[in-house]
Amino acid sequence: MLILHALFQKVEYHRLGFVITDEQHRFGVEQRKALKNKGSQVDFLIMSATPIPRTLAISMYGDMDVSTMKTMPKGRIPVVTKYIKSSSMKPILKDLKEYLASGGQCYVICPLVEDSEVLDAKSASQIAEAMQQYFRGTYQVGLLHGQMKDDEKDRIMQDFQKQKIHILVSTTVVEVGVDVKNANMMVIYNAERFGMSQLHQLRGRVGRGHQQAYCFFMSSSTSKEAIERLKYMEKSHDGFEISMYDLQIRGPGEVLGNRQSGLPTFLVADVFKDFPILNVAREDAMRIVEGYEKRNEYYHLMSTIQEKLKENNEYVD
């Protein structure tokens, strides 16, 4: 993360012309703007399996060219996803034991590193300690979070890849860039505390090979909206569909501002119901702009011709 901040703030570029941001939903509006402003007329390539509402809305409005890849890598099987109304692992403990006995590895994701007096949520440290005691002498349990030193995180991930660690309790540091094909089960505590894009990205850490993978969303939330979101994730495995649903319930935010979600600012139009007419309006606007540019080119050409005629004493008003 320090390297990323250096790119935004400290690094001076000789002639920056092209910027690529992978996992775009992890970047804030100001961060992307700061990086783009490092150069003049910088081309920007944005990549994400689950674009945030604001980005999706901008692509819908036509201010962004969109290329879509809908196919999964060959041999991939959709992850079986289940919402479990519980704050503990008891409902799925039997499934976890059977899976571990078959030789598989498991991720356990928590929203916090340490226990909090303010937030009622599971911490990675607490869950790791409890699981280490429960599986003592049977399975090795590891702990991973962003507050660790880089060399310690690397060592833990290497042990997990080498199957020295069977259960990895972690925060969202494993959200991207982790590929352990033998790890095909994931349990996410307090799933209601994660965004839909984040849940989809986390779920993408399992099912990396050809085996069936499982992801359990644990939540004791009574919020109707939270429950509906988790149930939607059970049946949807398409990042674009999830993003569209997220856009509908959260709103697109500010296209010209900094809000990345929230209710639309249109007084009359609705981005979902009125999308066809909004698209027609965009096409009309593009034709008007193109016509204006062509007229400017024409006037510039005529002005150039007149200047040349003046130079040759052939000018006639």
C-alpha positions as CSV (number, residue, x, y, z in Angstrom):
1,M,0.0,0.0,0.0
2,L,3.0,2.3,0.6
3,I,4.1,1.8,-3.0
4,L,0.6,2.8,-4.2
5,H,0.6,6.0,-2.1
6,A,4.0,6.8,-3.5
7,L,2.7,6.5,-7.0
8,F,-0.1,8.9,-6.2
9,Q,1.9,11.5,-4.2
10,K,5.7,11.3,-4.3
11,V,6.7,10.0,-7.8
12,E,7.3,12.5,-10.5
13,Y,6.9,11.2,-14.0
14,H,8.9,12.4,-17.1
15,R,6.0,11.9,-19.5
16,L,3.1,9.9,-18.1
17,G,0.8,8.8,-20.9
18,F,-1.0,5.6,-19.9
19,V,-2.3,4.4,-16.5
20,I,-3.8,1.0,-15.8
21,T,-5.7,0.4,-12.5
22,D,-6.5,-3.2,-11.8
23,E,-9.2,-4.0,-9.1
24,Q,-10.5,-0.5,-9.7
25,H,-13.1,-0.8,-6.9
26,R,-10.3,-0.6,-4.4
27,F,-9.3,2.9,-5.5
28,G,-10.9,6.1,-4.3
29,V,-12.0,9.0,-6.6
30,E,-9.3,11.3,-5.4
31,Q,-6.6,8.6,-5.7
32,R,-7.5,7.9,-9.4
33,K,-7.6,11.7,-10.0
34,A,-4.2,12.3,-8.4
35,L,-2.6,9.6,-10.5
36,K,-4.2,10.8,-13.7
37,N,-3.1,14.4,-13.0
38,K,0.5,13.2,-12.9
39,G,0.5,13.7,-16.7
40,S,-1.2,15.6,-19.5
41,Q,-4.0,13.9,-21.5
42,V,-3.3,10.6,-19.8
43,D,-5.1,7.5,-21.2
44,F,-6.7,5.5,-18.5
45,L,-7.5,1.7,-18.6
46,I,-9.7,0.6,-15.7
47,M,-10.1,-3.1,-14.9
48,S,-12.5,-4.8,-12.4
49,A,-14.6,-7.9,-12.2
50,T,-17.0,-6.0,-10.0
51,P,-17.1,-2.3,-10.9
52,I,-18.4,0.0,-8.1
53,P,-21.8,1.8,-8.7
54,R,-20.2,5.1,-9.8
55,T,-18.0,3.4,-12.4
56,L,-20.8,1.3,-13.8
57,A,-23.0,4.4,-14.0
58,I,-20.4,6.4,-15.9
59,S,-20.1,3.5,-18.4
60,M,-23.9,3.5,-18.8
61,Y,-23.9,7.3,-19.4
62,G,-21.3,6.7,-22.2
63,D,-18.4,8.7,-20.7
64,M,-16.3,5.5,-20.8
65,D,-15.5,3.0,-23.6
66,V,-16.3,-0.5,-22.3
67,S,-14.9,-3.9,-23.2
68,T,-16.5,-6.9,-21.5
69,M,-15.1,-10.4,-21.0
70,K,-17.9,-12.7,-19.7
71,T,-16.2,-16.1,-20.0
72,M,-14.6,-17.9,-17.0
73,P,-11.2,-19.6,-17.4
74,K,-11.6,-23.0,-18.9
75,G,-12.5,-25.7,-16.4
76,R,-13.7,-23.3,-13.6
77,I,-16.9,-24.4,-11.7
78,P,-19.2,-21.8,-10.1
79,V,-18.6,-21.6,-6.4
80,V,-21.5,-23.0,-4.3
81,T,-22.5,-20.0,-2.1
82,K,-24.7,-20.2,1.0
83,Y,-26.0,-17.6,3.4
84,I,-26.0,-18.9,7.0
85,K,-28.0,-17.0,9.5
86,S,-25.6,-17.4,12.5
87,S,-22.8,-15.6,14.3
88,S,-20.9,-18.9,14.9
89,M,-19.5,-21.7,12.7
90,K,-21.6,-24.4,14.4
91,P,-24.1,-24.9,11.5
92,I,-21.3,-25.7,9.1
93,L,-18.7,-27.3,11.5
94,K,-19.5,-30.8,10.3
95,D,-19.0,-29.7,6.6
96,L,-15.7,-28.0,7.5
97,K,-14.4,-31.1,9.2
98,E,-15.3,-33.4,6.4
99,Y,-13.8,-31.1,3.9
100,L,-10.5,-30.8,5.8
101,A,-10.4,-34.6,6.2
102,S,-10.5,-34.9,2.4
103,G,-7.2,-32.9,2.2
104,G,-8.6,-29.4,1.4
105,Q,-7.7,-26.1,2.8
106,C,-10.0,-23.3,4.0
107,Y,-10.0,-19.5,4.3
108,V,-11.8,-17.9,7.3
109,I,-12.4,-14.2,6.7
110,C,-13.1,-11.6,9.5
111,P,-13.9,-7.9,9.3
112,L,-11.6,-6.9,12.2
113,V,-8.0,-7.6,13.2
114,E,-8.6,-7.3,16.9
115,D,-11.7,-7.2,19.1
116,S,-13.5,-3.9,19.2
117,E,-15.4,-2.3,22.1
118,V,-17.4,-0.3,19.5
119,L,-18.1,-2.8,16.8
120,D,-20.0,-6.1,17.3
121,A,-18.0,-8.1,14.9
122,K,-15.6,-11.1,14.8
123,S,-11.9,-10.4,14.8
124,A,-9.3,-12.5,13.0
125,S,-7.1,-12.7,16.1
126,Q,-10.1,-14.0,18.3
127,I,-11.2,-16.6,15.7
128,A,-7.7,-17.8,15.0
129,E,-7.0,-18.4,18.7
130,A,-10.3,-20.3,19.1
131,M,-9.7,-22.4,16.0
132,Q,-6.1,-23.2,17.1
133,Q,-7.4,-24.5,20.4
134,Y,-10.2,-26.5,18.7
135,F,-8.1,-28.1,16.0
136,R,-4.9,-28.5,18.2
137,G,-3.0,-31.6,17.1
138,T,-5.2,-32.1,14.0
139,Y,-4.9,-29.1,11.7
140,Q,-2.6,-26.2,11.6
141,V,-4.3,-22.8,11.8
142,G,-2.6,-19.6,10.5
143,L,-3.4,-15.9,11.0
144,L,-2.9,-13.2,8.4
145,H,-3.7,-9.5,8.5
146,G,-2.5,-6.2,7.1
147,Q,-0.8,-5.0,10.3
148,M,1.9,-7.7,10.0
149,K,5.3,-7.1,8.4
150,D,5.6,-8.0,4.8
151,D,8.1,-10.8,5.4
152,E,5.8,-12.4,8.0
153,K,2.8,-12.2,5.6
154,D,4.9,-13.7,2.8
155,R,6.0,-16.6,5.1
156,I,2.4,-17.4,6.1
157,M,1.2,-17.3,2.5
158,Q,4.0,-19.6,1.5
159,D,3.2,-22.0,4.3
160,F,-0.5,-22.0,3.2
161,Q,0.5,-22.6,-0.4
162,K,2.7,-25.5,0.7
163,Q,-0.2,-26.9,2.7
164,K,1.7,-26.5,6.0
165,I,-1.3,-24.4,7.1
166,H,-4.7,-26.0,6.7
167,I,-6.9,-23.1,7.8
168,L,-6.0,-19.5,7.1
169,V,-7.8,-16.9,9.3
170,S,-7.5,-13.6,7.6
171,T,-8.8,-10.1,7.0
172,T,-9.5,-8.8,3.5
173,V,-5.7,-8.8,2.7
174,V,-6.4,-12.0,0.6
175,E,-9.1,-10.2,-1.5
176,V,-6.8,-10.0,-4.5
177,G,-3.7,-11.6,-5.8
178,V,-4.0,-14.9,-4.0
179,D,-4.1,-18.2,-5.9
180,V,-4.1,-21.4,-3.9
181,K,-5.9,-24.1,-5.9
182,N,-6.2,-26.5,-3.0
183,A,-8.1,-24.0,-0.9
184,N,-11.8,-24.5,-2.0
185,M,-13.7,-23.5,1.1
186,M,-14.3,-20.0,2.5
187,V,-16.2,-18.9,5.6
188,I,-16.9,-15.1,5.9
189,Y,-17.9,-13.9,9.3
190,N,-20.2,-10.8,9.6
191,A,-20.7,-10.9,5.8
192,E,-23.2,-8.1,6.1
193,R,-20.2,-5.7,6.8
194,F,-18.7,-6.3,3.4
195,G,-19.7,-4.7,0.1
196,M,-21.0,-6.9,-2.7
197,S,-18.0,-6.2,-4.8
198,Q,-15.8,-7.2,-1.9
199,L,-17.8,-10.4,-1.2
200,H,-17.5,-11.4,-4.9
201,Q,-13.8,-10.7,-4.9
202,L,-13.3,-12.7,-1.7
203,R,-15.3,-15.6,-3.1
204,G,-13.0,-15.5,-6.1
205,R,-10.1,-16.8,-4.0
206,V,-11.7,-20.3,-4.0
207,G,-12.5,-22.4,-7.0
208,R,-9.3,-21.5,-8.7
209,G,-8.8,-25.0,-10.0
210,H,-11.1,-27.7,-11.3
211,Q,-12.6,-28.8,-7.9
212,Q,-16.0,-27.8,-6.5
213,A,-15.6,-24.8,-4.1
214,Y,-17.9,-23.6,-1.3
215,C,-18.3,-20.1,0.2
216,F,-20.4,-19.5,3.4
217,F,-21.7,-16.0,4.3
218,M,-22.1,-16.0,8.1
219,S,-24.4,-13.2,9.4
220,S,-26.8,-12.7,12.3
221,S,-27.9,-9.3,10.9
222,T,-31.6,-8.6,11.1
223,S,-31.4,-5.9,8.4
224,K,-33.7,-6.7,5.6
225,E,-31.5,-5.1,3.0
226,A,-28.4,-6.9,4.3
227,I,-30.2,-10.3,4.1
228,E,-31.5,-9.6,0.6
229,R,-28.0,-8.7,-0.5
230,L,-26.5,-11.9,0.8
231,K,-29.3,-14.0,-0.6
232,Y,-28.8,-12.4,-4.0
233,M,-25.1,-13.4,-3.8
234,E,-26.2,-17.0,-3.3
235,K,-27.7,-17.2,-6.7
236,S,-25.5,-14.8,-8.7
237,H,-21.9,-15.5,-9.8
238,D,-21.7,-12.8,-12.5
239,G,-19.7,-9.8,-11.3
240,F,-21.5,-7.5,-13.8
241,E,-25.0,-8.7,-12.6
242,I,-23.9,-8.1,-9.0
243,S,-22.6,-4.6,-9.8
244,M,-25.8,-3.7,-11.6
245,Y,-27.8,-4.9,-8.5
246,D,-25.5,-3.0,-6.3
247,L,-26.0,0.1,-8.5
248,Q,-29.8,-0.3,-8.2
249,I,-29.9,-0.5,-4.4
250,R,-27.0,2.0,-3.7
251,G,-27.3,4.5,-6.5
252,P,-24.6,5.7,-8.9
253,G,-23.1,8.4,-6.7
254,E,-21.7,11.6,-8.4
255,V,-20.4,11.3,-11.9
256,L,-18.7,14.7,-11.6
257,G,-18.1,14.5,-7.8
258,N,-16.5,12.3,-5.3
259,R,-19.3,10.1,-4.1
260,Q,-18.9,6.5,-5.3
261,S,-22.5,5.5,-4.4
262,G,-25.7,7.2,-3.3
263,L,-29.0,8.4,-4.9
264,P,-28.9,9.9,-8.3
265,T,-29.0,13.7,-8.5
266,F,-31.4,13.9,-11.5
267,L,-34.6,15.8,-10.8
268,V,-36.7,13.9,-13.3
269,A,-34.8,11.0,-15.0
270,D,-34.2,7.6,-13.5
271,V,-30.9,5.9,-14.7
272,F,-32.6,2.5,-14.7
273,K,-36.1,3.2,-16.1
274,D,-35.0,5.9,-18.4
275,F,-31.8,4.4,-19.7
276,P,-33.0,4.0,-23.3
277,I,-33.9,7.7,-23.6
278,L,-30.7,8.7,-21.8
279,N,-28.8,6.7,-24.4
280,V,-30.6,8.5,-27.2
281,A,-29.9,11.9,-25.6
282,R,-26.2,10.9,-25.4
283,E,-26.1,10.0,-29.1
284,D,-27.8,13.3,-30.0
285,A,-25.3,15.2,-27.9
286,M,-22.4,13.4,-29.6
287,R,-23.8,14.3,-33.0
288,I,-24.1,17.9,-32.0
289,V,-20.5,18.0,-30.7
290,E,-19.2,16.3,-33.8
291,G,-21.1,18.8,-36.0
292,Y,-19.7,21.7,-33.9
293,E,-16.2,20.3,-34.4
294,K,-16.7,19.9,-38.1
295,R,-17.9,23.5,-38.4
296,N,-14.8,24.6,-36.5
297,E,-12.6,22.7,-38.8
298,Y,-14.4,24.2,-41.8
299,Y,-13.9,27.8,-40.5
300,H,-10.3,27.1,-39.7
301,L,-9.7,25.8,-43.2
302,M,-11.4,28.8,-44.8
303,S,-9.4,31.2,-42.6
304,T,-6.2,29.4,-43.6
305,I,-7.1,29.7,-47.3
306,Q,-7.9,33.4,-47.0
307,E,-4.6,34.0,-45.3
308,K,-2.8,32.3,-48.1
309,L,-4.7,34.3,-50.7
310,K,-3.8,37.5,-48.9
311,E,-0.2,36.6,-49.0
312,N,-0.4,36.0,-52.8
313,N,-2.4,39.2,-53.2
314,E,-5.3,37.1,-54.5
315,Y,-7.6,37.7,-51.6
316,V,-11.2,38.8,-52.5
317,D,-13.6,39.7,-49.6
